[in-house]
């Protein structure tokens, strides 16, 4: 018994002596911590250093995050191991490759930020601690030391509103559901997707405490949500407050803005911060984005509003810094110009495309952010849409042109777990002092990602880096080239969502050739996880691009009244859509089930599971109710090329549309006497009669097809089915055959 107790004491002592980096290494691969020697040294400059001590690799740095960055650098460029969202663990060699010569990297960019508010809903709405633990490891390995941390903000608001006299029912009508919390937090909407069960608040409060503890253990500085004056839209009637009505956001009722002149502003702000601090502690950074995506309001004194918000934050922590997004009209100069430089940090949210500081862009501000510090940020993704996309040249040119003026970098994607190449490139920029070519970097990235150096693979990635990953200056599209499969069908389909601003910038032959090159060596690298993920993703992109051409052939046959050709081409398009569904089913990351099952798993009762699954289904399809989806334009904003969604949601839309066109063509085989100019058309002009003779768009009630799917409970599995290599080959064989043989 004594021996057993002694063993437990020794084991506990060993665990207590383990550093956060030792624990991170053990999560990557059991036993990995014994293969490294970790040295944390004091330094006024951020650095990491690689060295060798006997059989162990030495990694030095001045913080746990910087040491983790060094480990990631070593794994990529010495061991040929790339850890990314699709591969968070790896089997390390029994004996690690030696560091033959000491390698040191330093940076003056001491702040490396992570997350957009939208990321917390588009990607992380239903994450549990296990998934968050993996993400925090990814952040550390990629140098993040300033992460936005807004999980559980709804807990703060619930407590605050109850103390202000709101009932549980009224709170439920104000706070949004799990998949829409980001837009409630940004003052865009109220209540949609709710009401939240009480168990949700308990779950999120516990989860946020775990997240914050791990972030702080790794020397990160979590950015907590501050108070920017948001109140329920009925606060004037309910509490007698002096507010500015924020109106509607894409059809949703927005919360109101508490005017800074209201005598209770300080009281309510203090109540908010007291609840935030009681639950989650104090922070050195607070995030606030007041008046987000709203027109100027003459009733608001923006300078006074900024002063009040800053003062409320400073009462909590006099040294705290306000973090604000540089997005459209924000930050309003009249609000931030009077502030001290050391009190504000601006996220230049879309630096790779529409920077407000630096190179010419449609959002450029001649004086930039004036005295305020700012971060160069990569947005890259909107709506967490699936698709290859990047601006490699723009990213490198913009960054090295302004790096001396900024204080760091930021990952500000609306959705994560996509395009790992772009985020890997961005994460290395602070550690690379001299500008480099994308060609050289991509070559080294490919070797690190797959652990091999293959000519065909290098050729494929060089082609991708020159085309789809090199969106040019002047193209302002929001995120990936959207899949034709995901758009509501019309006679002129191009972009799937309302705001994507798509513009062709690469040939579909480029992605097809890249897929062929990867496919030509696929059997050789079967079982290589990173390779198989990319094989599916690139083949998916090639198939989607070829489907865009197939759609044009189909519509051309319709307009030419070639009924037989139309039917054959429509059938081909639908077959390609189902092939895409099969291909994506071979990887968990591209299966609808990984999203819906995570939502269901959050529920503790059947009613909760039903609510969470409905949230998950609505967000990626209609987004809102009929008015917000159609008139507000939100439908398909968060569309996904995912297995299950393609088959059960997008396929029925396209099938119904093609069937309607075929029926219309069938009816037009009879002489339409109304076009002969007689009867009620006798007085029509020649132009009006000509317009009547043109092919007429079929108008279907798509929302009536879509809403029932959001209410269904049919299960979707997250478990991958089939071989990525075999199904990718099947897709390429199909695309290689002449159209008549498909």
C-alpha positions in Angstrom: 0.0 0.0 0.0 2.8 2.4 0.9 4.6 1.6 -2.4 1.4 2.3 -4.3 1.0 5.7 -2.5 4.7 6.5 -3.1 4.3 5.7 -6.8 1.2 8.0 -7.0 3.1 10.8 -5.3 6.0 10.5 -7.7 3.6 10.5 -10.6 1.8 13.6 -9.4 5.2 15.3 -8.8 6.3 14.6 -12.3 3.0 15.9 -13.7 3.3 19.1 -11.6 6.8 19.7 -12.9 5.7 19.3 -16.5 5.6 22.5 -18.5 2.7 23.6 -20.7 5.0 22.7 -23.7 5.6 19.2 -22.3 1.9 18.7 -22.1 1.3 20.1 -25.6 4.0 17.7 -27.0 2.4 14.7 -25.3 -0.9 15.6 -26.9 0.8 15.6 -30.3 2.4 12.2 -29.7 2.8 10.2 -26.5 6.4 10.3 -25.4 7.3 13.3 -27.5 8.3 15.5 -24.6 11.2 13.2 -23.8 12.7 14.0 -27.2 12.9 17.7 -26.7 14.8 19.9 -24.2 12.8 23.1 -23.6 14.4 26.3 -22.3 12.4 29.4 -21.4 14.7 32.5 -21.3 14.1 36.1 -20.5 14.4 38.5 -23.4 13.0 41.8 -24.5 12.6 40.5 -28.0 10.3 37.7 -29.1 12.4 34.8 -30.3 12.7 31.1 -30.7 15.9 29.1 -31.2 16.6 25.5 -32.4 19.6 23.7 -31.2 20.9 20.2 -30.3 21.9 18.7 -26.9 23.0 15.1 -27.3 20.1 13.1 -28.7 17.5 15.7 -27.8 16.4 18.7 -29.9 16.6 22.0 -27.9 13.9 24.6 -28.4 14.5 28.0 -26.6 12.2 31.0 -26.5 11.1 33.8 -24.3 7.5 32.6 -23.9 5.7 29.3 -24.1 3.9 30.5 -27.3 7.3 31.4 -28.9 8.7 28.0 -27.9 5.7 26.3 -29.4 6.3 28.3 -32.6 9.8 26.9 -32.6 8.6 23.3 -32.2 6.2 23.8 -35.1 9.1 25.2 -37.2 11.3 22.2 -36.3 8.6 19.7 -37.1 7.9 21.2 -40.5 11.4 21.9 -41.7 13.4 19.2 -40.0 11.0 16.3 -39.4 8.7 16.7 -42.4 5.6 16.8 -40.1 2.9 19.4 -40.7 0.3 19.8 -38.0 -2.8 21.6 -39.2 -6.6 21.5 -38.7 -6.9 18.3 -40.6 -3.9 16.7 -38.7 -3.5 17.7 -35.1 -1.5 14.6 -34.0 1.4 12.8 -35.6 3.8 9.9 -35.0 7.2 11.4 -34.4 10.3 9.4 -35.4 11.9 7.3 -32.7 15.1 9.4 -33.1 14.4 13.0 -34.2 16.5 14.5 -37.0 19.4 16.5 -35.6 19.7 20.3 -35.7 23.2 20.5 -37.2 23.5 24.3 -36.7 21.8 26.6 -34.3 18.9 28.4 -35.9 17.4 31.5 -34.4 14.3 33.6 -35.4 13.3 36.9 -33.9 10.4 39.3 -34.4 9.4 42.8 -33.5 5.8 41.9 -34.2 5.0 41.0 -30.6 1.2 40.7 -31.0 -0.3 37.8 -33.0 -4.1 37.8 -32.8 -6.7 35.1 -33.6 -10.4 35.0 -34.5 -13.2 37.0 -35.9 -16.5 37.2 -34.0 -18.0 35.2 -36.8 -15.5 32.3 -36.3 -17.2 31.5 -33.0 -20.5 30.8 -34.8 -19.5 29.6 -38.2 -16.8 27.2 -36.9 -16.9 26.9 -33.2 -20.6 27.1 -32.2 -20.7 23.5 -30.9 -17.1 22.8 -29.9 -16.5 21.0 -26.6 -13.4 21.2 -24.5 -11.6 18.4 -26.4 -11.9 20.3 -29.6 -11.0 23.6 -28.0 -7.9 22.1 -26.4 -6.8 21.1 -29.9 -7.4 24.6 -31.3 -5.4 26.2 -28.5 -2.5 23.9 -29.3 -2.9 24.9 -33.0 -2.8 28.6 -31.9 0.3 28.1 -29.8 2.1 26.2 -32.5 1.3 29.1 -34.9 2.4 31.9 -32.6 -0.9 33.2 -31.4 -0.6 35.1 -28.1 -3.6 37.5 -28.4 -6.8 35.3 -29.0 -10.3 36.6 -28.9 -12.1 34.8 -26.1 -15.9 35.4 -26.2 -17.2 31.9 -25.3 -19.8 32.4 -22.5 -20.5 36.1 -23.1 -24.2 35.1 -23.1 -23.7 34.1 -19.4 -22.6 37.6 -18.5 -25.5 39.1 -20.3 -28.1 36.8 -18.8 -26.9 37.6 -15.3 -26.8 41.4 -16.0 -30.3 41.5 -17.6 -31.8 39.5 -14.7 -30.3 42.1 -12.3 -31.8 44.9 -14.4 -35.2 43.3 -13.9 -35.7 41.3 -17.1 -37.3 37.9 -16.7 -35.9 34.6 -17.9 -38.4 34.6 -20.8 -37.4 38.2 -21.8 -33.7 37.2 -21.7 -34.5 34.2 -23.9 -36.1 36.6 -26.4 -33.0 38.8 -26.5 -30.0 36.4 -26.6 -29.6 34.4 -29.8 -29.2 30.7 -30.3 -25.8 28.9 -30.4 -25.3 29.2 -34.2 -26.1 32.9 -34.2 -24.5 34.3 -31.0 -21.7 36.1 -33.0 -24.2 38.4 -34.7 -26.1 39.1 -31.4 -22.7 39.9 -29.8 -22.0 42.3 -32.7 -25.3 44.1 -32.2 -26.9 42.8 -35.4 -29.8 40.8 -34.2 -31.9 39.7 -31.2 -33.2 36.3 -30.2 -32.8 34.4 -33.5 -32.2 30.7 -32.8 -33.1 30.9 -29.1 -34.2 30.8 -26.4 -31.1 29.1 -24.9 -31.8 26.4 -22.2 -30.3 27.0 -18.8 -28.0 24.0 -19.3 -26.4 25.9 -22.1 -25.3 28.7 -19.8 -23.7 26.2 -17.4 -22.0 24.4 -20.2 -20.5 27.6 -21.7 -19.4 29.1 -18.3 -17.4 26.0 -17.5 -16.0 25.8 -21.0 -14.8 29.4 -21.0 -13.0 28.9 -17.7 -11.2 25.9 -19.2 -10.3 27.9 -22.3 -9.0 30.9 -20.4 -6.9 28.8 -18.0 -5.2 27.0 -20.9 -4.6 30.2 -22.8 -3.0 31.9 -19.8 -0.9 28.8 -19.0 0.6 29.2 -22.5 1.4 32.9 -21.9 -1.4 34.1 -24.1 -3.4 37.3 -23.4 -7.1 36.5 -23.9 -9.2 39.3 -25.4 -12.4 39.4 -23.4 -15.6 41.1 -24.7 -16.1 44.6 -23.4 -19.2 46.7 -23.1 -20.1 48.9 -26.1 -23.5 50.2 -25.1 -25.7 47.5 -26.5 -29.1 47.1 -24.8 -32.3 45.2 -25.9 -34.3 47.2 -28.4 -37.1 47.7 -25.9 -34.8 49.2 -23.3 -36.4 52.6 -23.6 -39.9 51.3 -22.7 -38.7 48.6 -20.4 -36.0 50.5 -18.4 -36.6 54.1 -19.4 -33.2 54.4 -21.0 -32.3 57.0 -23.6 -31.3 54.9 -26.6 -30.7 55.2 -30.4 -32.8 52.8 -32.4 -30.4 50.7 -34.6 -33.2 49.6 -36.9 -32.9 46.4 -38.9 -30.0 44.3 -40.1 -30.8 42.2 -43.2 -34.4 41.9 -41.8 -33.5 41.2 -38.2 -34.4 43.5 -35.4 -31.2 45.0 -34.0 -30.5 45.8 -30.3 -30.5 49.4 -29.4 -27.5 51.6 -28.6 -27.5 53.1 -25.1 -26.7 56.8 -25.6 -23.5 57.9 -23.7 -25.4 60.9 -22.3 -27.9 58.6 -20.5 -27.4 59.0 -16.7 -27.4 55.2 -16.3 -24.6 54.4 -18.9 -21.9 54.1 -16.2 -24.1 52.0 -14.0 -25.0 49.5 -16.7 -21.4 49.3 -18.0 -20.1 48.7 -14.4 -22.8 46.0 -13.9 -21.6 44.3 -17.1 -17.9 44.4 -16.2 -18.7 43.2 -12.6 -20.4 40.1 -14.0 -17.7 39.5 -16.6 -15.0 39.8 -14.0 -16.8 37.6 -11.5 -17.2 34.8 -14.0 -14.0 35.0 -16.0 -11.5 37.4 -14.4 -9.9 40.6 -15.7 -8.1 41.0 -19.0 -5.4 43.2 -20.4 -7.4 43.5 -23.7 -11.1 44.0 -24.3 -12.9 43.8 -27.6 -15.6 46.3 -28.5 -17.0 47.1 -32.0 -19.8 49.6 -31.4 -22.1 50.6 -34.2 -21.0 47.6 -36.3 -22.2 47.7 -39.9 -24.6 50.6 -39.3 -25.1 54.0 -40.9 -24.1 57.2 -39.1 -26.7 58.4 -36.6 -26.9 62.1 -35.9 -28.4 61.4 -32.5 -25.1 59.7 -31.3 -22.2 61.7 -30.1 -19.5 59.3 -31.2 -16.6 61.0 -29.4 -18.5 60.9 -26.1 -19.6 57.3 -26.8 -15.9 56.3 -27.2 -14.9 58.2 -24.1 -17.6 56.5 -22.0 -16.7 53.0 -23.3 -13.0 53.6 -22.7 -13.6 55.0 -19.2 -15.7 52.0 -18.2 -13.0 49.6 -19.4 -10.3 51.5 -17.6 -12.2 51.3 -14.3 -11.8 47.5 -14.5 -8.1 47.6 -15.5 -6.3 50.9 -16.0 -3.7 49.2 -18.2 -6.3 47.5 -20.5 -6.3 48.1 -24.2 -9.4 48.4 -26.4 -9.2 46.1 -29.4 -11.5 47.2 -32.3 -12.1 45.9 -35.8 -11.1 48.0 -38.8 -14.2 47.1 -40.9 -16.3 49.3 -43.3 -17.0 52.5 -41.3 -15.3 51.3 -38.1 -13.4 52.6 -36.3 -15.1 56.0 -36.8 -12.4 58.7 -36.6 -14.5 61.0 -34.5 -14.8 58.2 -31.9 -11.1 57.2 -31.7 -9.1 60.3 -32.8 -9.2 61.8 -29.2 -7.9 58.6 -27.6 -4.4 58.0 -26.5 -2.3 55.8 -28.7 -1.5 53.3 -26.0 -5.2 52.7 -25.3 -6.4 51.4 -28.6 -5.4 48.6 -31.0 -7.0 48.3 -34.4 -7.4 45.1 -36.4 -7.0 45.9 -40.1 -9.4 43.1 -40.8 -8.9 42.5 -44.5 -5.3 43.5 -45.0 -4.6 41.1 -47.8 -7.3 42.6 -50.0 -8.9 45.8 -48.7 -6.5 47.3 -46.2 -7.3 50.6 -44.6 -3.6 51.2 -44.1 -0.9 51.0 -46.8 -1.5 50.1 -50.5 -4.4 51.6 -52.5 -7.7 49.8 -51.8 -11.4 50.7 -51.8 -11.2 51.1 -48.0 -7.9 52.9 -47.8 -7.7 55.7 -45.3 -5.0 58.3 -46.3 -3.9 58.8 -42.7 -4.4 55.2 -41.7 -5.2 54.8 -38.1 -3.2 57.9 -37.2 -1.6 57.5 -33.7 -3.1 54.1 -33.0 -1.3 50.8 -33.2 -2.8 48.2 -35.5 -2.4 44.6 -36.7 -2.0 43.3 -40.3 -4.8 40.7 -40.6 -5.7 37.9 -42.9 -9.5 37.5 -43.4 -9.3 34.9 -46.2 -12.7 33.2 -45.6 -16.3 34.4 -45.4 -19.2 32.3 -44.1 -16.8 29.4 -43.6 -17.5 28.5 -47.3 -15.6 25.5 -48.7 -13.2 26.3 -51.6 -9.6 26.8 -52.4 -8.7 30.5 -52.3 -5.8 32.9 -51.5 -4.0 36.1 -52.4 -0.4 35.0 -52.0 1.3 37.8 -53.9 -1.0 40.5 -52.4 -0.4 39.1 -48.9 3.4 39.2 -49.3 3.5 42.5 -51.1 1.2 44.2 -48.6 2.8 42.8 -45.5 6.4 43.6 -46.4 5.3 47.0 -47.5 3.8 48.0 -44.1 5.4 45.6 -41.5 7.5 48.4 -40.0 4.3 50.3 -39.2 2.2 47.6 -37.6 2.5 45.9 -34.2 1.7 42.4 -35.3 -0.5 40.1 -37.3 -4.0 38.6 -37.0 -6.0 35.7 -38.2 -9.5 37.2 -38.7 -11.2 34.5 -40.8 -15.0 34.2 -40.6 -14.6 30.4 -40.7 -11.5 28.2 -39.9 -10.5 24.7 -40.8 -9.9 25.5 -44.5 -7.1 26.5 -46.8 -4.3 25.5 -44.4 -1.6 26.7 -46.8 -2.7 30.4 -46.4 -2.7 30.3 -42.6 0.6 28.5 -42.5 2.1 31.2 -44.8 0.6 34.0 -42.6 1.9 32.5 -39.4 5.5 32.5 -40.6 5.6 36.1 -41.8 6.6 37.6 -38.4 9.5 35.2 -38.2 10.8 35.9 -41.7 12.6 39.3 -41.8 13.3 39.4 -45.5 10.7 39.2 -48.3 10.7 35.9 -50.2 9.0 34.4 -53.2 5.8 32.4 -53.0 7.4 29.8 -55.3 10.2 29.1 -52.9 8.0 29.0 -49.9 5.3 26.8 -51.5 8.0 24.3 -52.4 9.2 24.0 -48.8 5.6 23.9 -47.6 4.8 20.9 -49.8 7.8 19.0 -48.5 6.8 19.8 -44.9 3.2 19.0 -45.4 3.6 15.6 -46.9 7.1 14.6 -45.6 8.2 13.9 -49.2 9.5 15.8 -52.2 7.6 14.6 -55.3 7.9 16.3 -58.7 4.2 15.8 -59.6 3.0 17.2 -56.3 5.4 20.1 -56.5 4.1 20.9 -60.0 0.5 20.7 -58.8 1.0 23.1 -56.0 3.1 25.5 -58.2 0.2 25.6 -60.6 -2.3 26.3 -57.7 -0.1 29.0 -56.3 0.0 30.8 -59.6 -3.8 30.6 -60.2 -6.5 30.0 -57.6 -4.2 30.9 -54.7 -3.1 34.1 -56.4 -6.3 36.2 -56.6 -5.0 39.5 -58.1 -5.2 43.1 -56.9 -8.5 44.7 -57.8 -10.5 41.6 -57.3 -12.5 42.2 -54.1 -14.4 39.0 -53.9 -15.2 37.8 -50.4 -13.5 34.4 -50.0 -13.5 31.3 -52.2 -14.8 31.1 -55.8 -18.3 29.8 -54.8 -19.4 26.4 -56.0 -22.2 26.3 -58.7 -23.8 23.5 -56.8 -24.6 25.7 -53.8 -26.4 28.5 -55.5 -30.2 28.8 -55.9 -30.8 27.8 -59.5 -31.5 30.5 -62.2 -30.7 31.0 -65.9 -27.7 33.0 -64.9 -26.0 31.4 -61.9 -22.7 32.7 -60.9 -22.2 33.4 -57.2 -24.0 31.5 -54.5 -24.3 34.2 -51.8 -25.5 37.8 -52.0 -22.2 39.6 -51.1 -19.4 37.5 -52.5 -18.5 39.9 -55.3 -17.1 37.0 -57.3 -15.1 37.7 -60.4 -13.3 35.1 -62.6 -9.5 35.2 -62.1 -8.3 31.7 -62.9 -9.0 29.1 -65.6 -10.9 26.0 -64.6 -8.3 24.0 -66.5 -5.8 24.9 -63.8 -7.6 23.2 -60.9 -8.3 20.2 -63.2 -4.7 19.8 -64.1 -3.6 20.1 -60.5 -6.1 17.4 -59.5 -4.8 15.2 -62.3 -1.2 15.7 -61.1 -2.1 14.8 -57.5 -4.1 11.8 -58.7 -1.3 10.5 -60.8 0.7 9.8 -57.6 -2.2 9.2 -55.2 -1.7 5.5 -54.8 1.9 6.1 -53.8 0.8 8.3 -50.9 -2.3 6.4 -49.9 -2.5 6.7 -46.1 -0.6 10.0 -45.9 -3.3 12.0 -44.1 -2.3 15.5 -45.3 -2.0 14.2 -48.9 -5.4 12.5 -48.8 -7.1 15.6 -47.4 -5.6 17.8 -50.1 -6.3 15.3 -52.8 -10.0 15.4 -51.9 -10.0 19.2 -51.6 -8.3 19.9 -54.9 -10.4 17.2 -56.7 -13.5 18.8 -55.2 -12.5 22.2 -56.5 -11.8 20.8 -60.0 -15.1 19.0 -60.1 -16.9 22.2 -58.9 -15.2 24.2 -61.6 -16.0 21.7 -64.3 -19.6 21.7 -63.1 -19.7 25.4 -63.8 -18.9 24.7 -67.4 -21.4 21.9 -67.4 -24.1 24.3 -66.2 -23.4 26.6 -69.1 -23.8 23.8 -71.6 -27.1 22.9 -70.0 -28.5 26.4 -70.1 -27.2 26.9 -73.7 -29.3 23.8 -74.8 -32.3 25.2 -73.0 -32.0 28.6 -74.7 -31.4 26.8 -78.1 -34.6 24.7 -77.4 -32.5 21.6 -77.8 -34.7 19.4 -75.6 -32.6 16.2 -76.0 -29.4 18.0 -75.4 -30.8 19.8 -72.4 -31.9 16.6 -70.7 -28.5 14.9 -71.3 -26.6 17.9 -70.0 -28.9 18.4 -67.0 -28.4 14.7 -66.1 -24.7 15.1 -66.3 -24.7 18.1 -64.0 -26.8 16.3 -61.4 -24.5 13.2 -61.7 -21.5 15.5 -61.1 -23.2 16.9 -58.0 -23.8 13.4 -56.6 -20.1 12.5 -57.4 -19.1 15.5 -55.4 -21.2 14.2 -52.5 -19.5 10.8 -52.7 -16.0 12.3 -52.9 -16.5 14.5 -49.9 -17.9 11.6 -47.9 -14.4 10.0 -47.8 -13.2 12.7 -45.3 -14.8 13.5 -41.9 -13.9 17.2 -42.4 -16.2 17.5 -45.4 -19.2 15.6 -44.0 -22.3 17.4 -42.8 -22.4 15.0 -39.9 -19.3 16.4 -38.2 -21.3 19.7 -37.8 -24.8 18.4 -37.0 -23.6 15.7 -34.7 -21.5 18.2 -32.7 -24.7 20.3 -32.3 -26.8 17.3 -31.1 -24.1 16.3 -28.7 -24.4 19.6 -26.9 -28.0 18.8 -25.9 -28.9 17.2 -22.6 -32.5 16.5 -23.5 -34.4 15.7 -26.7 -35.7 19.2 -26.9 -32.3 20.7 -26.5 -30.9 18.4 -29.2 -33.7 19.4 -31.5 -33.0 23.1 -31.0 -29.3 22.8 -31.5 -29.6 20.7 -34.6 -32.1 23.2 -36.0 -29.6 26.0 -35.4 -26.9 24.0 -37.2 -29.1 23.3 -40.2 -30.5 26.8 -40.6 -27.2 28.6 -40.4 -25.7 26.8 -43.4 -28.9 27.1 -45.5 -31.6 29.7 -45.1 -29.7 31.5 -42.3 -32.9 33.3 -41.3 -36.6 33.2 -41.7 -38.3 33.7 -45.1 -37.9 37.5 -45.1 -34.3 37.6 -43.9 -33.3 34.7 -46.2 -35.0 36.2 -49.4 -35.4 39.9 -49.0 -32.5 40.3 -46.5 -30.3 38.2 -48.8 -28.8 36.0 -46.1 -29.7 32.6 -47.7 -26.7 30.5 -48.7 -24.3 33.0 -47.1 -22.8 30.1 -45.1 -23.2 27.5 -47.9 -21.1 24.4 -47.7 -19.9 21.8 -50.1 -20.4 19.0 -47.6 -21.4 15.4 -48.1 -25.1 15.0 -47.2 -25.9 18.7 -47.8 -25.1 18.3 -51.5 -27.3 15.1 -51.8 -30.2 16.2 -49.6 -30.4 19.9 -50.0 -28.7 21.2 -53.1 -29.6 18.3 -55.4 -33.4 18.6 -54.9 -33.2 22.3 -55.7 -31.3 21.7 -59.0 -33.5 18.7 -59.9 -36.7 20.7 -59.3 -35.3 23.6 -61.4 -34.3 21.4 -64.3 -37.6 19.5 -64.2 -39.4 22.9 -64.4 -37.4 24.0 -67.4 -38.0 20.7 -69.1 -41.8 21.0 -68.4 -41.7 24.6 -69.8 -40.0 23.4 -72.9 -42.5 20.6 -73.3 -45.4 23.1 -73.0 -43.9 25.3 -75.6 -44.0 22.6 -78.3 -47.6 23.8 -78.7 -48.2 27.0 -80.7 -48.6 29.9 -78.2 -51.2 31.9 -79.9 -50.7 34.8 -77.5 -47.4 35.5 -79.2 -49.0 35.9 -82.6 -50.2 39.4 -81.5 -53.9 38.6 -81.3 -56.4 39.1 -78.4 -55.0 40.9 -75.4 -51.6 41.3 -77.0 -52.9 43.2 -80.0 -51.8 46.5 -78.5 -48.4 45.5 -77.3 -45.3 47.1 -78.9 -42.9 45.1 -81.0 -40.3 45.3 -78.1 -42.8 43.9 -75.6 -43.7 41.0 -78.0 -40.1 40.4 -78.6 -39.4 40.1 -74.8 -42.3 37.7 -74.5 -40.8 35.4 -77.1 -37.5 35.1 -75.2 -36.9 32.2 -72.8 -38.8 33.0 -69.5 -37.2 32.4 -66.2 -38.9 29.7 -64.1 -39.6 31.1 -60.7 -39.7 28.5 -57.9 -40.4 29.1 -54.2 -37.0 27.9 -53.0 -37.6 28.8 -49.3 -40.6 26.5 -49.3 -38.2 23.6 -50.4 -35.5 24.7 -47.9 -37.3 25.3 -44.7 -38.6 21.7 -44.3 -35.0 20.3 -44.5 -34.0 22.6 -41.6 -36.8 21.0 -39.5 -35.9 17.4 -40.3 -34.1 15.1 -37.8 -32.7 12.5 -40.2 -29.2 11.6 -38.9 -25.9 12.4 -40.7 -22.8 10.5 -39.8 -19.4 12.1 -39.3 -17.7 8.8 -40.1 -15.8 8.8 -43.4 -16.9 6.3 -46.0 -14.8 5.0 -48.9 -11.3 5.5 -50.0 -10.3 9.1 -50.9 -7.8 7.8 -53.5 -10.3 5.5 -55.1 -13.2 8.0 -55.3 -10.9 10.8 -56.4 -9.8 8.5 -59.3 -13.4 7.8 -60.1 -14.1 11.5 -60.3 -11.1 12.1 -62.6 -12.0 9.2 -64.8 -15.5 10.6 -65.2 -14.2 14.1 -66.1 -11.7 12.5 -68.6 -14.4 10.7 -70.6 -16.0 12.5 -73.6 -19.4 14.0 -72.7 -21.3 11.5 -74.7 -19.9 8.6 -72.6 -20.6 10.0 -69.2 
